[in-house]
Amino acid sequence: MAHFDETGIRVESKTWWLHTACTSTLTAYLAHPVRGSGAMDEFGILPTFRGAAVHDGWRPYDYYGLTHARCNAHHLRELVALEKLNKAVHKARDAGRSAIPRRFRSH
């Protein structure tokens, strides 16, 4: 099992992406100007990895024939957002409205 992630960093005033691959004993890093599968391919770990890949569910991870597992921190974040949405739906319904506030529609 390995954990994979990417996060934005600044390199010479531009946004780059720090790609990481971690096991319980090793961590690999690659700074790259691209976030997607092109950078992941260049990193060279995901194309040959055969274990369970724990990640945030970002779509480019699906391009690799892996066993996938979602990161629990992301599950929790999504559950909190769903709880807020659920409360907004109930509040709108109780107020007789037919729609929830716009800020909840993109979640």
DSSP file (Angstrom, degrees, kcal/mol; ACC not computed):
  #  RESIDUE AA STRUCTURE BP1 BP2  ACC     N-H-->O    O-->H-N    N-H-->O    O-->H-N    TCO  KAPPA ALPHA  PHI   PSI    X-CA   Y-CA   Z-CA
    1    1 A M              0   0    0      0, 0.0     2,-0.3     0, 0.0    23,-0.3   0.000 360.0 360.0 360.0 141.2    0.0    0.0    0.0
    2    2 A A  E     -a   53   0A   0     50,-2.3    52,-3.0    21,-0.1     2,-0.4  -0.984 360.0-130.8-142.6 152.8    1.2    3.5   -0.8
    3    3 A H  E     -aB  54  22A   0     19,-2.9    19,-2.7    -2,-0.3     2,-0.4  -0.875  22.2-167.2-106.1 136.0   -0.3    7.0   -0.4
    4    4 A F  E     + B   0  21A   0     50,-2.9    52,-0.3    -2,-0.4     2,-0.3  -0.960  16.4 150.4-125.5 141.0   -0.3    9.4   -3.3
    5    5 A D  E     - B   0  20A   0     15,-1.7    15,-2.9    -2,-0.4     2,-0.3  -0.975  25.5-152.3-158.3 167.6   -1.0   13.1   -3.3
    6    6 A E  E     - B   0  19A   0     -2,-0.3     2,-0.3    13,-0.2    13,-0.2  -0.987  14.1-179.8-146.3 142.0   -0.3   16.4   -5.0
    7    7 A T  E     - B   0  18A   0     11,-1.4    11,-3.1    -2,-0.3     2,-0.1  -0.994  32.6-100.5-144.2 148.4   -0.3   19.9   -3.6
    8    8 A G  E     + B   0  17A   0     -2,-0.3     2,-0.3     9,-0.2     9,-0.2  -0.425  40.4 174.2 -71.4 139.7    0.4   23.3   -5.1
    9    9 A I  E     - B   0  16A   0      7,-2.3     7,-2.9    -2,-0.1     2,-0.5  -0.916  31.3-113.0-135.8 163.6    3.8   25.0   -4.4
   10   10 A R  E     + B   0  15A   0     -2,-0.3     2,-0.4     5,-0.2     5,-0.2  -0.891  29.9 177.8-103.0 127.8    5.4   28.2   -5.7
   11   11 A V  E >  S- B   0  14A   0      3,-2.9     3,-1.5    -2,-0.5    -2,-0.0  -0.975  76.9 -22.3-129.0 115.0    8.5   27.9   -7.9
   12   12 A E  T 3  S-     0   0    0     -2,-0.4    -1,-0.1     1,-0.3     3,-0.1   0.908 127.6 -51.3  47.7  49.4    9.9   31.2   -9.2
   13   13 A S  T 3  S+     0   0    0      1,-0.2     2,-0.3     0, 0.0    -1,-0.3   0.602 119.8 106.3  67.3  15.8    6.5   32.9   -8.6
   14   14 A K  E <  S-B   11   0A   0     -3,-1.5    -3,-2.9     0, 0.0     2,-0.5  -0.903  76.2-107.3-121.8 153.5    4.6   30.2  -10.6
   15   15 A T  E     +B   10   0A   0     -2,-0.3     2,-0.2    -5,-0.2    -5,-0.2  -0.687  44.2 166.8 -80.7 123.3    2.3   27.5   -9.4
   16   16 A W  E     -B    9   0A   0     -7,-2.9    -7,-2.3    -2,-0.5     2,-0.4  -0.663  31.4-115.6-119.1 179.7    3.9   24.0   -9.6
   17   17 A W  E     -BC   8  32A   0     15,-3.5    15,-2.5    -9,-0.2     2,-0.8  -0.983   9.4-148.3-126.7 130.9    2.7   20.7   -8.1
   18   18 A L  E     -BC   7  31A   0    -11,-3.1   -11,-1.4    -2,-0.4     2,-0.4  -0.868  19.8-162.3 -97.3 108.3    4.5   18.7   -5.5
   19   19 A H  E     -BC   6  30A   0     11,-3.1    11,-2.0    -2,-0.8     2,-0.4  -0.738   8.9-169.3 -90.5 137.0    3.6   15.0   -6.2
   20   20 A T  E     -BC   5  29A   0    -15,-2.9   -15,-1.7    -2,-0.4     2,-0.4  -0.954  18.5-172.2-129.5 149.2    4.3   12.6   -3.4
   21   21 A A  E     -BC   4  28A   0      7,-1.9     7,-2.8    -2,-0.4     2,-0.4  -0.978  20.5-177.4-136.0 123.7    4.3    8.8   -3.0
   22   22 A C  E     +BC   3  27A   0    -19,-2.7   -19,-2.9    -2,-0.4     5,-0.2  -0.967  16.3 176.7-131.2 137.7    4.6    7.4    0.5
   23   23 A T        -     0   0    0      3,-3.1   -21,-0.1    -2,-0.4    -2,-0.0  -0.595  56.6 -86.3-114.9-173.2    4.9    4.0    2.1
   24   24 A S  S    S+     0   0    0    -23,-0.3     3,-0.1    -2,-0.2   -22,-0.1   0.693 127.9  23.8 -69.3 -15.9    5.4    3.4    5.8
   25   25 A T  S    S+     0   0    0      1,-0.2     2,-0.3     0, 0.0    -1,-0.2   0.578 120.4  46.9-124.1 -15.3    9.2    3.6    5.3
   26   26 A L        -     0   0    0      2,-0.0    -3,-3.1     0, 0.0     2,-0.4  -0.958  50.2-169.0-134.5 149.0    9.8    5.7    2.2
   27   27 A T  E     -C   22   0A   0     -2,-0.3     2,-0.4    -5,-0.2    -5,-0.2  -0.996   7.2-165.4-135.5 131.8    8.6    9.0    0.7
   28   28 A A  E     -C   21   0A   0     -7,-2.8    -7,-1.9    -2,-0.4     2,-0.4  -0.924   6.6-164.7-115.4 143.0    9.3   10.2   -2.9
   29   29 A Y  E     -C   20   0A   0     -2,-0.4     2,-0.3    -9,-0.2    -9,-0.2  -0.950  10.3-179.1-126.1 145.0    8.8   13.7   -4.1
   30   30 A L  E     -C   19   0A   0    -11,-2.0   -11,-3.1    -2,-0.4     2,-0.5  -0.918  14.1-154.6-142.7 118.6    8.6   15.3   -7.6
   31   31 A A  E     +C   18   0A   0     -2,-0.3   -13,-0.2   -13,-0.2    -2,-0.0  -0.803  28.8 166.9 -88.3 131.1    8.0   19.0   -8.2
   32   32 A H  E     -C   17   0A   0    -15,-2.5   -15,-3.5    -2,-0.5    -2,-0.1  -0.996  46.4-130.4-148.0 145.5    6.4   19.5  -11.6
   33   33 A P  S    S+     0   0    0      0, 0.0     2,-0.4     0, 0.0   -15,-0.1   0.617  94.1  64.9 -72.9  -9.5    4.7   22.3  -13.5
   34   34 A V        -     0   0    0    -17,-0.2   -17,-0.2     1,-0.1    -2,-0.1  -0.890  61.8-161.9-116.1 143.7    1.8   20.0  -14.3
   35   35 A R        +     0   0    0     -2,-0.4    -1,-0.1     4,-0.1     5,-0.1   0.784  63.5  77.0 -90.1 -29.7   -0.7   18.4  -11.9
   36   36 A G  S >> S-     0   0    0      3,-0.1     4,-1.7     1,-0.1     3,-0.8   0.347 101.4 -65.3 -80.2-160.3   -2.1   15.6  -14.1
   37   37 A S  H 3> S+     0   0    0      1,-0.3     4,-3.0     2,-0.2     5,-0.2   0.733 121.9  67.0 -65.4 -24.8   -1.2   12.2  -15.3
   38   38 A G  H 3> S+     0   0    0      2,-0.2     4,-2.0     1,-0.2    -1,-0.3   0.927 106.7  41.7 -59.8 -43.6    1.7   13.5  -17.5
   39   39 A A  H <> S+     0   0    0     -3,-0.8     4,-2.5     2,-0.2    -2,-0.2   0.895 113.4  53.3 -68.9 -39.9    3.5   14.4  -14.3
   40   40 A M  H  X S+     0   0    0     -4,-1.7     4,-1.3     1,-0.2     5,-0.5   0.895 109.4  48.9 -62.6 -39.3    2.5   11.2  -12.7
   41   41 A D  H  < S+     0   0    0     -4,-3.0     3,-0.3     1,-0.2    -1,-0.2   0.920 111.5  48.9 -63.9 -43.5    3.9    9.2  -15.6
   42   42 A E  H  < S+     0   0    0     -4,-2.0    -2,-0.2     1,-0.2    -1,-0.2   0.869 103.2  60.7 -64.5 -36.4    7.1   11.2  -15.5
   43   43 A F  H  < S-     0   0    0     -4,-2.5    -1,-0.2    -5,-0.1    -2,-0.2   0.872  97.4-151.4 -57.0 -37.9    7.3   10.5  -11.7
   44   44 A G     <  +     0   0    0     -4,-1.3     4,-0.2    -3,-0.3    -3,-0.1   0.457  65.9  93.5  85.8   1.8    7.4    6.9  -12.7
   45   45 A I  S >> S+     0   0    0     -5,-0.5     4,-1.2     2,-0.1     3,-1.0   0.914  79.8  48.6 -93.9 -51.7    5.8    5.3   -9.7
   46   46 A L  T 34 S+     0   0    0     -6,-0.4     3,-0.4     1,-0.2    -5,-0.1   0.868 103.3  60.8 -60.0 -39.6    2.1    5.0  -10.5
   47   47 A P  T 34 S+     0   0    0      0, 0.0    -1,-0.2     0, 0.0    18,-0.1   0.784 119.6  27.7 -61.3 -23.9    2.6    3.4  -14.0
   48   48 A T  T <4 S+     0   0    0     -3,-1.0    -2,-0.2    -4,-0.2     2,-0.1   0.443  91.9 117.6-114.5  -2.5    4.4    0.4  -12.4
   49   49 A F     <  +     0   0    0     -4,-1.2     4,-0.1    -3,-0.4    -4,-0.0  -0.443  34.0 178.5 -71.0 138.1    2.8    0.3   -8.9
   50   50 A R        +     0   0    0     -2,-0.1    -1,-0.1     2,-0.1     3,-0.1   0.307  50.2  81.6-124.2   7.5    0.8   -2.8   -8.2
   51   51 A G  S    S-     0   0    0      1,-0.1    16,-1.1    15,-0.0     2,-0.5  -0.099  95.2 -60.4 -95.2-162.1   -0.4   -2.4   -4.6
   52   52 A A  E     - d   0  67A   0     14,-0.1   -50,-2.3    16,-0.1     2,-0.7  -0.748  49.6-148.3 -84.3 126.3   -3.3   -0.5   -3.1
   53   53 A A  E     -ad   2  68A   0     14,-3.3    16,-2.3    -2,-0.5     2,-0.5  -0.867   6.0-158.6-100.8 115.4   -3.1    3.2   -3.9
   54   54 A V  E     +ad   3  69A   0    -52,-3.0   -50,-2.9    -2,-0.7     2,-0.3  -0.826  33.6 138.3 -93.2 125.5   -4.6    5.5   -1.2
   55   55 A H  E     - d   0  70A   0     14,-2.3    16,-2.3    -2,-0.5   -50,-0.1  -0.891  64.4 -89.6-155.8-177.9   -5.5    8.9   -2.7
   56   56 A D        -     0   0    0    -52,-0.3    14,-0.1    -2,-0.3   -51,-0.1   0.391  63.6-105.8 -86.4   3.3   -8.1   11.7   -2.7
   57   57 A G        +     0   0    0      1,-0.3     2,-0.1    12,-0.2     5,-0.1   0.603  59.2 165.3  83.9  10.1  -10.1   10.3   -5.6
   58   58 A W    >   -     0   0    0      1,-0.1     3,-2.0     2,-0.1     4,-0.4  -0.436  46.2-117.1 -63.4 134.6   -8.9   12.8   -8.1
   59   59 A R  G >  S+     0   0    0      1,-0.3     3,-2.0     2,-0.2     4,-0.4   0.753 105.7  65.5 -51.0 -41.0   -9.8   11.5  -11.5
   60   60 A P  G >  S+     0   0    0      0, 0.0     3,-1.3     0, 0.0    -1,-0.3   0.777  91.7  65.8 -58.0 -23.9   -6.3   11.1  -13.1
   61   61 A Y  G X  S+     0   0    0     -3,-2.0     3,-1.4     1,-0.2     5,-0.2   0.811  89.8  66.9 -64.6 -26.3   -5.6    8.3  -10.5
   62   62 A D  G <  S+     0   0    0     -3,-2.0    -1,-0.2    -4,-0.4     4,-0.1   0.693  84.3  72.6 -66.9 -18.3   -8.3    6.3  -12.2
   63   63 A Y  G <  S+     0   0    0     -3,-1.3     2,-0.4    -4,-0.4    -1,-0.3   0.621  85.4  78.2 -73.1 -11.5   -6.2    6.0  -15.4
   64   64 A Y  S <  S-     0   0    0     -3,-1.4     2,-2.4    -4,-0.2   -16,-0.0  -0.842  89.0-122.2-103.1 134.7   -3.9    3.6  -13.6
   65   65 A G        +     0   0    0     -2,-0.4     2,-0.2   -18,-0.1    -3,-0.1  -0.446  65.0 135.4 -75.0  75.9   -4.9   -0.1  -13.2
   66   66 A L        -     0   0    0     -2,-2.4     2,-0.6    -5,-0.2   -14,-0.1  -0.687  67.3-105.7-118.1 166.2   -4.7   -0.1   -9.4
   67   67 A T  E     -d   52   0A   0    -16,-1.1   -14,-3.3    -2,-0.2     2,-0.3  -0.895  50.7-149.4 -85.5 121.7   -6.5   -1.2   -6.4
   68   68 A H  E     +d   53   0A   0     -2,-0.6     2,-0.4   -16,-0.2   -14,-0.2  -0.742  23.2 178.7-103.5 144.3   -7.9    2.2   -5.1
   69   69 A A  E     -d   54   0A   0    -16,-2.3   -14,-2.3    -2,-0.3     2,-0.3  -0.994  25.7-127.8-137.3 137.3   -8.6    3.3   -1.6
   70   70 A R  E     -d   55   0A   0     -2,-0.4     2,-0.3   -16,-0.2   -14,-0.2  -0.626  27.2-110.0 -86.4 144.1   -9.9    6.8   -0.7
   71   71 A C    >>  -     0   0    0    -16,-2.3     4,-1.7    -2,-0.3     3,-0.7  -0.541  20.6-137.3 -69.9 130.5   -8.1    8.8    2.0
   72   72 A N  H 3> S+     0   0    0     -2,-0.3     4,-2.8     1,-0.2     5,-0.2   0.817 101.7  62.7 -63.3 -31.4  -10.3    9.1    5.1
   73   73 A A  H 3> S+     0   0    0      1,-0.2     4,-2.0     2,-0.2    -1,-0.2   0.888 106.1  46.6 -60.5 -36.5   -9.5   12.8    5.5
   74   74 A H  H <> S+     0   0    0     -3,-0.7     4,-2.4     2,-0.2    -2,-0.2   0.873 109.2  53.8 -73.1 -37.1  -11.2   13.4    2.2
   75   75 A H  H  X S+     0   0    0     -4,-1.7     4,-2.4     2,-0.2    -2,-0.2   0.943 110.4  47.8 -58.1 -46.7  -14.1   11.2    3.2
   76   76 A L  H  X S+     0   0    0     -4,-2.8     4,-2.4     1,-0.2    -2,-0.2   0.910 110.2  51.3 -62.7 -42.9  -14.6   13.3    6.4
   77   77 A R  H  X S+     0   0    0     -4,-2.0     4,-2.0     1,-0.2    -1,-0.2   0.911 112.1  47.0 -60.3 -43.0  -14.4   16.6    4.4
   78   78 A E  H  X S+     0   0    0     -4,-2.4     4,-2.3     1,-0.2    -1,-0.2   0.875 110.4  52.3 -68.1 -36.8  -17.0   15.3    2.0
   79   79 A L  H  X S+     0   0    0     -4,-2.4     4,-2.3     2,-0.2    -2,-0.2   0.894 108.1  51.1 -65.9 -39.0  -19.3   14.2    4.9
   80   80 A V  H  X S+     0   0    0     -4,-2.4     4,-2.1     2,-0.2    -2,-0.2   0.919 110.8  49.1 -62.5 -42.8  -19.0   17.6    6.5
   81   81 A A  H  X S+     0   0    0     -4,-2.0     4,-2.3     1,-0.2    -2,-0.2   0.902 111.0  49.9 -63.5 -40.2  -20.0   19.2    3.2
   82   82 A L  H  X S+     0   0    0     -4,-2.3     4,-2.8     2,-0.2    -1,-0.2   0.871 107.6  53.9 -66.4 -36.0  -23.0   16.8    2.9
   83   83 A E  H  X S+     0   0    0     -4,-2.3     4,-2.3     2,-0.2    -1,-0.2   0.923 109.7  47.5 -63.0 -43.3  -24.1   17.6    6.4
   84   84 A K  H  X S+     0   0    0     -4,-2.1     4,-2.2     2,-0.2    -2,-0.2   0.901 112.7  49.5 -63.7 -40.5  -24.1   21.3    5.6
   85   85 A L  H  X S+     0   0    0     -4,-2.3     4,-2.4     2,-0.2    -2,-0.2   0.921 109.5  51.4 -63.9 -43.6  -26.0   20.6    2.4
   86   86 A N  H  X S+     0   0    0     -4,-2.8     4,-2.3     1,-0.2    -2,-0.2   0.913 110.3  48.7 -60.3 -43.8  -28.5   18.5    4.2
   87   87 A K  H  X S+     0   0    0     -4,-2.3     4,-2.5     1,-0.2    -1,-0.2   0.894 110.5  51.4 -63.0 -39.5  -29.1   21.2    6.8
   88   88 A A  H  X S+     0   0    0     -4,-2.2     4,-2.6     2,-0.2    -2,-0.2   0.893 109.3  50.5 -65.3 -39.0  -29.6   23.8    4.0
   89   89 A V  H  X S+     0   0    0     -4,-2.4     4,-2.6     2,-0.2    -2,-0.2   0.937 112.8  45.5 -63.4 -47.0  -32.1   21.5    2.3
   90   90 A H  H  X S+     0   0    0     -4,-2.3     4,-2.8     2,-0.2    -2,-0.2   0.899 113.3  49.9 -64.3 -40.4  -34.1   21.1    5.5
   91   91 A K  H  X S+     0   0    0     -4,-2.5     4,-1.5     2,-0.2    -1,-0.2   0.921 112.5  46.9 -64.7 -43.3  -34.0   24.8    6.3
   92   92 A A  H  <>S+     0   0    0     -4,-2.6     5,-2.6     2,-0.2     4,-0.2   0.924 114.0  47.9 -64.0 -43.7  -35.1   25.7    2.7
   93   93 A R  H ><5S+     0   0    0     -4,-2.6     3,-1.6     1,-0.2    -2,-0.2   0.929 110.6  50.6 -62.4 -45.4  -38.0   23.2    2.9
   94   94 A D  H 3<5S+     0   0    0     -4,-2.8    -1,-0.2     1,-0.3    -2,-0.2   0.786 109.5  51.8 -64.7 -26.5  -39.1   24.4    6.3
   95   95 A A  T 3<5S-     0   0    0     -4,-1.5    -1,-0.3    -5,-0.2    -2,-0.2   0.413 118.9-112.3 -89.0   1.9  -39.1   28.0    5.0
   96   96 A G  T < 5 +     0   0    0     -3,-1.6    -3,-0.2     1,-0.3     2,-0.2   0.632  68.7 143.5  80.4  12.5  -41.3   26.9    2.1
   97   97 A R      < -     0   0    0     -5,-2.6    -1,-0.3    -6,-0.2    -2,-0.1  -0.533  47.5-147.5 -85.1 154.5  -38.6   27.6   -0.5
   98   98 A S  S    S+     0   0    0     -2,-0.2     2,-0.3     1,-0.1    -1,-0.1   0.418  79.7  39.1 -99.8  -0.1  -38.2   25.3   -3.6
   99   99 A A  S    S-     0   0    0     -7,-0.1     3,-0.1   -10,-0.0    -2,-0.1  -0.982  76.7-120.6-145.9 156.1  -34.4   25.7   -3.8
  100  100 A I        -     0   0    0     -2,-0.3   -11,-0.1     1,-0.1     5,-0.1  -0.544  52.8 -75.0 -89.4 162.6  -31.4   25.9   -1.6
  101  101 A P    >   -     0   0    0      0, 0.0     3,-2.0     0, 0.0     4,-0.4  -0.251  44.7-115.2 -57.6 145.9  -29.1   28.9   -1.5
  102  102 A R  G >> S+     0   0    0      1,-0.3     3,-1.7     2,-0.2     4,-0.5   0.800 109.4  69.2 -53.0 -36.4  -26.8   29.1   -4.5
  103  103 A R  G 34 S+     0   0    0      1,-0.3    -1,-0.3     2,-0.2     3,-0.2   0.698 100.7  48.8 -62.5 -17.9  -23.6   28.7   -2.4
  104  104 A F  G X4 S+     0   0    0     -3,-2.0     3,-0.9     1,-0.1    -1,-0.3   0.562  92.5  78.2 -94.8 -10.0  -24.6   25.1   -1.7
  105  105 A R  T <4 S+     0   0    0     -3,-1.7    -2,-0.2    -4,-0.4    -1,-0.1   0.733  88.1  54.2 -76.7 -21.2  -25.4   24.1   -5.3
  106  106 A S  T 3<        0   0    0     -4,-0.5    -1,-0.2     1,-0.2    -2,-0.1   0.476 360.0 360.0 -91.0  -1.6  -21.8   23.6   -6.5
  107  107 A H    <         0   0    0     -3,-0.9    -1,-0.2   -26,-0.1    -2,-0.1   0.449 360.0 360.0 -88.3 360.0  -20.8   21.1   -3.7
